[in-house]
Amino acid sequence: MQYSLIAWSAVFTLRLTLRLGAFATDWVPEIHEGCILLASQLPGRVSFPNSTQYALSNIYYSGRQAEIHPACFVAPEDTEDVVTTMKILTSSSPPFTVKSGGHTAFDGGSNIAHGVTVDLVRLNRIVLSDDRQTVSVGPGNRWANISETLDPLGLAVVGGRVSDVGVSGLILGGDISYFSGRYGWACDNVRNFEVVLASGEVVNASPQSNEDLFWALRGGGGSNFGIVTRFDLVAFEQGDVWLYTALYPLSSSTELVPAFVDLSVNGLPADHDGHTFFIMTNLAALGGFIIANYLYHATPPTTVGDMAEVFVKSASVAGSFLNTTTVANITTHSRAISEPYGGRKAWAGTSVYLGEGAAQLLQDIIPFYKEHANLLIETAKETNETVEPFFVYQPITANILDAMQKNGGNALGLTPEKGPLVHIQVTTHWETAHLDCLVRQSAADLIAQIQALAEERGLFAGYTYMNYAEKNQDVYAGPPSLSQASITPHINNRRITAFIIMSHLFRLPRELREIIYGYYITVDGGYLCDTDAFVAGRLKRIDGQPIDIALIYTCKTIAEEMDRGGLAMRLNAISFTTLYSPDLSTLAKAFQQLMNDGLEPLRDAMLKCVGYHLTESSILQLKGDYPYLAPVLDRLKSEEPPARLGHERSYRTYRRNGPYGEVPSTYREFVKDALRLAAEEPEASRAIRDFVPAKITGAYRADRPWTHFEIVNARSEAWDIPSTHEMNELISLTEDETTVSFDSAESDPVKYRFSAAAGAIYFLNSVPCTLRPHLRKIILLEDAKCVSNPESHARGLIPFCQDNPLLRVERRVKLWTNVFLTGITYDAYLEWQRAQQTGQHETGALYSDQMTATLALWIVEASALVEAGMPPASFSMLLESGGAPELCSQIFQSVVHRDIAWQQAWIESAKNGSLPLSWFALRGELVVNSFRERDHVFHTGQTRATQGFQEYWGYFFEQLPEAVMAMVEGNSTIRCDFDVGTPLDFQPIVNQHKHWGEGKWIQEWSTLSPGIWQTVPPLPDWKTIVKENLVLPSTAHWDDPRYYM
């Protein structure tokens, strides 16, 4: 039962925040109430987006960090400010993190999206004690600030070797120094830490006070235990430092590596003033792979040109093509190896023991590095990018290990008994996010190769230096000795106990830690996309509570560890609902109009005009990909195309084609593929250019002369959630701004929504590629009518399910508030209201001719997913009755099965010759000269026209009968929470109506009874369901149709 305390402390210190990211840069991010409180309590210390101070605070060593945008930065100026900050943050519960120098390479190391970043830059005091033995420094200092202060005084501290690195993160993670051979690491040379705990209490941690916290802060990643506001460092006498640097071709490693191992094992332990590391990299200017060997000594030789005896053997290795000697102060040395901020950077590390066979091991892993480096370099060349791959050996010698044991030892878990080791660092610099995943994966593979070979030879040390680790590395697993520490029974400070228990939690095997985490982070029902804060990218618990357990900052490491391993995603389903807000509604409406009234009809019209010019090879390719639509291609080739579409005519005057019984999304893909092939062929390409109006082709826009090809290749999917910038780019393709409206609810009160599937796709695209494989279940709550053919949106999930075979997607679709509402527009509602006033039909009723048509869309789209590439076990859909299963069963039996039987009878009558129809007429294409003639057919059953435009009526989809039969037999991915009944025999319909003509079939099919349906409790009446999808300025006018005229 001793680990129950570990679990309790973990849960009380856990903070987990999952983020989607903002829709676009032109949407204003949510400002957390914590930022507002901080600004009111700490005036002048809080900066918000678009301010100069915010921009300055968001400068980081690595672009991976700088591209993250917190809701605000707070820059406390003293310890009291930190106390105030901590109290506000722990009470208002925003996600937050702390920045000292911002030198961590990975994203989120010291910055946080949509949260609060505490920037310690103003805590930058440097105070030397009167006895010159102690230097008190603020965490906001960079190491150059300290060396510039102490160099003129002939003093130094054990600190960073690179000038721009921040003080706090470096000390709390350990820190290798020029002077580690004599004094140990930087964390071993702190006399006292001043710390603000999560409660806001200020404590001091030293060998005499809060000893356990003092131990944990030295190398344990101290930001997990509070915010350190002052470090009291050991000062000592120090003058200039000597440096010898030599460059070699990589082929010299066969001599340099044994010399390096000999120096680390035998030389440096006898000379505590020596320090070394060497770096491998690839520099084209120097001929490719090289080695830079660095040798430092804290006591320069008295004679120019001499060097300390300890380095003679290493420096005598032949083959150097350049070497230099420098004697300078610490500031000069630290600036010489400082790296510029900007660009993208990644670090990763591991370690091996310097035991027998170490030299051979370090030599044998160099080819692994070369393979890694060459992969990155060649891939970068494909996009004209540059990449700099580094491979670094740094020894942790026996004398350093001895120096680490003072004052009770540190939290690194390294002891002299195991012997010296070498830390191996993999560092990469590159330019754009294009290479992010490759860099991280290749580095991880390289580390794994090194560790496997070291383990095979008995030299794997298991230690990963925290300050050089990548985000996904487990820095707390450590060597076995890390689990040997114990908690002393006399500790009575519960906060400190929790800190120490938590630090010991990381000494447990990862499997045990995950059991502990999992017990507390599993939420009944999982997580839910928070639609009220969707732009800010928040998830919440299914019960509406935030994903937040107290003592936020203390357990940042647990949250990060779970995030790296995807534990929260593996254990919790994530639910998405349809997305609505006034701003999103405006965008959704515009997107709906763009797709349904803009790009799609334009592409349809283009295909009708250019299909004639497709080559035979293109026709054959399309027939192979879309065999069902072969007659469409034959007709395109046989019919003379319409005249060029000029200013005097709109492409929307052409009637929409298809889908001829095909699944609509498949037909849309067919159109796009046909146009892409056409754009590649000279004759068809000219036809596209001739078809599109001069205004669109760019005759009046010299900056974009090839817009007709952009229309063909526009990367817009029905499930996109575009930014306003992306919308404007798409709108510009049609050059017809009247197609798309950004009207407010005052002129169009419909609640336009994005589907839950679209929200999930947006979320998945924002999740790091390394985290997506941990997802296990997504639930899509399609509870309302949405824009842009929502029934097809699950297609956008296919790539994610292919990449993650363990992901399960369940789409729950409500019939009454979503599917059946699809055919109701605002204008249709007004007509319906007026009809009610004149008593033309019953109040609160739904026409049955809207039911099968809309249901069929959802059924055939879901049934076609596997053929489109969805793994068979990855997707399911549930049709929900809304609490009225008997009514839905009755509708399915009386309307859906009836309509399917009529469709089958229609097809069978055509097959047996009693109803002679063309392929197109069989699939619902009716040729008429006018809409009046169309209505004449529907009312009289008589057809007259032999040519004219195509009008489409009640035929559904070729796959519908088979899809519904699979549902009946339980062999479908589609389920219902009601009884779907049994299919009807269509043969009696065939026999009874074998003398009917086409018009009579159409007339009778269109007027089948029952024609009107009313809801039953617990469903609201139909009028209320319609009303809930509108934003009404005043409910007092709801029943007065004159208000809308």
C-alpha positions, 0 to 999 in steps of 0.5 A: 500500500506504500504507493497509494500515497504516490497515486494520491499525490499524483492526482492532486498535482495533475494538470492536463490541457489538450488544445486544438489551436485557433481556426486562423490568425485572423480570429481573435484568441480567447483571453483567459480570465487569469490574464485579466486578473493578472493584468489588474493585479500586476499593471505593466507586467502583462502583455497581450497579442499584437503588443511589442512586449508580447512579441519580445517575450515570444522570442525563443532559441527554437522556432518550435517554441516561438510559433506557440502563442500564449493568451498572455505573458506575465513578467513579474519583477520581484518575489512578491509579484511571483507570489501574486502570479502563483495565487492567481494562476492556481485559483483561475486555473489557466494552463501555464508554464515558466520561461527563464531563457527560453533555450529549450528546443522542443515546442512547449518546453517553456511556452504554452498555447492559449495559456499563460507564460510566466516570463522571468526576464525581469528577475535579473538581479546579481548580488555578490556577498561581502565575503565574495563567497556567494553570488545571488542571481535572479532566474531571468539572467542569461549566463553572459550577464553573470560572467560579464559581472564576475570576470572583471572581479576575477571570480566565477561560478559553476554555470553555463558554457553558452552565453544566451542560456537562461540561469534557471532551467540550466541549474534545475536540470543539472548543467555541465560546466567548464569547471565541473571536473573540480566542483561538479555540475551547476546544480551541485553548487547552489547554496540556497534556493528561494522558491514560491510554492504552488500555494504562494508560500515562499520557502528557502531550500538548503542543506539546513532547511527543507532538505528534501526540496533542496535535493529535488531541485538539484537536477530533478527539473525543479520547475515541477516543485515551484518557481525559483526566484533566487539562486545563491551560488558558490563563487570562487577565484577564477581568471582566464580559461585556455582552449585548444580547438582542432578540426579533423575529417571524420575518418580520423575518428579511429584515432580520436575516439580512443584518445577521447576515452583514454582522456576521460577515463585516465586523464581528467580524473587526475587533472580537475581543471580539464574539460573536453567534448567533441562534436561531429557534423557535416559542413559542405564548405569543409568537404563533408563530415568533420570532427571538432575536438575541444580541450579546455583548461581552467589554468592556462600554461605560463608559456605561450604554445604550451598545453597541460600535460593531460591533453598532449595525447589527444592533441597529438592525433594526426590529421588536423586541417585546422587548429587554434588556441585561445586564452580568454575570459569566460564571457568570450568563450561562452559567446564563441559557442553561442548559437543564434536564436531562430530556425528550428532545433531539436535535441535528444540524448542518451549515455553509455558507460566508459567501461571495457569496449567503450572506445569500440562502441563509440566508434561503431555508432558513428555510421548510425549517425552518418546514416541519420545525417545523410537522410536529413540532408538529402531530404532537405535538398528536395525542398532547397532547405538546409539542415545541420546535424550534430553528434556530440560526445561529452564525458561525465568523469569519475571526479565529476561523479565524486563532486556530485555527492556533496551536500547529500547528493543531487537528484540525477541518480548518478553515482561513482560506483557505476563508473564514468560515462559519456553523454551522447547528444543528437542535435539538429538545426533546420529551417521549416516545419516540413522536416519536423516529423522526419527530424524527430523520428530519425533522431529517435531511431538513432538513439534507439540504435545506440541504446540497443547496441550499448545494451547488447555490449553491457554498456548502456547507462540509461541516463538521459540528461534532461537539458538535452532531451527531446520532448518524447524522451523519458528523462525520469526512467534513469538508471536503476540506482534512481529507484533506491532513494527512500522517503524519510519518515520524519518529514511533516511538511505535506507539501514537501512530502508530496514533492518528494513522493512525486519525484519518486513516482518517476523512479517506478517503471513506466508500466506502473506509472501508467496504471497510476495515471490511468486510474485518475485521468480516465473520465466517464464518457471521455473528453468533449470538444468545448464548443464554447471555446472551440477557437481557443482549442479546449477539450472538457470532460463529458460532464462539462467540468474542465480537465483540471486537478489542483496544484497545477504547476507542481505536476507539469511533468506528469502532464507532459509525460502523459502527453508524450505517451498519449496516455490521456488519448488512449484512455479517454474517448473524445467527443465532438458536437456540431459547431455553432457560434455567431461568428462560425455561423457566418463563416459556415454559411459562406462556405456552404454557398461557396461549395454548393453554389460556387465551386461545385456547379462551376466544376459541373459546368466545366466538365459538361463543356470540356468532356468532349475533348478528353482523350481516349486514354483519359476516358479509359482511365476514368472508366477503370476508376469509376466503372458505374459512370461509364455511360456519363463519359460516353455521353460527354464524348458523343455530345457537342459541348455548349458554347463558351460561357461569357459575361452575359451568361452565368455558369449557374444557368447550366443544370447540375449533373449527376450523381446518376444514382452514384454516391454523391461524394464519389461523383464529386471525386469523379468530376474533379478527377476528370477535370484534372486529366483534362487540364493535363491534355492540350485540347481539353485544357484549351477547352477549359480556358475557352469555357471559363469567362474572361474575368475568371481566366485572368484577362483582367488580372495580370497577377493571376492568369491561370485561374481556370487551372486553380479552379480545377485543382483548388484543394477544398473539401466538404469537411474543411473549416477554412479561415476567412483568409482561405475563404477569400482565396477560394471566393476569388477563384469564381470572381463572383462575390455575389455567390457568397454572402457574409450576412449576419443573422439579421438578414438570414437567421438560420444557424449554420453549423460545421459538422462534428466530423469537420471539427474532429478533422480539424482537431486531428490535423492540429494534433502532433503526428507523433501523438495521433497514433495514441488516439483510440476512440472518437465520437461524433455527435451530429445533433443538428443540421450542418453545411456542405454535404455533412453526410460525406464528411467521414471521408475526411477521417479515412487518412487518420484511420489508415495511419492509426488502425486502432482508432475507432470512430463512432458517428451518432446522427440524430434523425429529427434535428439533423437528417430530416431537417436537411430539406428545410431552408429559411425560405421554405419555413416562411412558405410553410408559415404562410401555408399554416395561416391559410390552413393548407396543411397540418401544423407541425408536420414533416413531408414524407418526401423529405425523409427517404431522400435525406436518409438515403444520403447518410446511408449510402455515404457511410456504406461507401466508406470502406470502398473509399479506403476506410479500414473495415473496423474503424468506422460505425454510424448510429442513427438516433431516434431522439427518444421516439423509436416506435415512430422512427420504426414506423417511418422506416417501414412505411416510407423508407422501405416503401420508397426503396421497393418503388425504386427496385420496381422502377428498375425491374420494369426497365429491365423487363421492357415494360418501361423503356428508359435510357440509362439516364432516365432510369436514374432520375433524369427528366428532360423538360423545356421549362419548370412549368413543363416539369410541374406538368409531368408531376401533376398529370403524369404526361411527358412531352419534351424530347430535348431541353434541360435535365431535371432530376426527381425521386430516384435515390441511389444504386447502392441504397437497397443493398445498404439497407438490407445489410442494416436489416441483417446486421451486417452493416457498419450502420446501426439504429436505436430502433427497429428498421423493419423488413424490406418490401417485395417490389414484384407486386408493384411491377406487376400492378403497374406494368402498363404505366409510362414514365410520367405516370410512374413519376406522378404516382411515386411523388404522391404516395401516402402518407405524405405528412408526419407529425412528431410524438412525445418526447420529441417537440413538435416539428415547428419547434424543431425548425425554430431551434435551428433559427436565430430569432430577433424576437420570439414575440413575432415568431407566429406572425409571418408578416414579420418576415415579409 
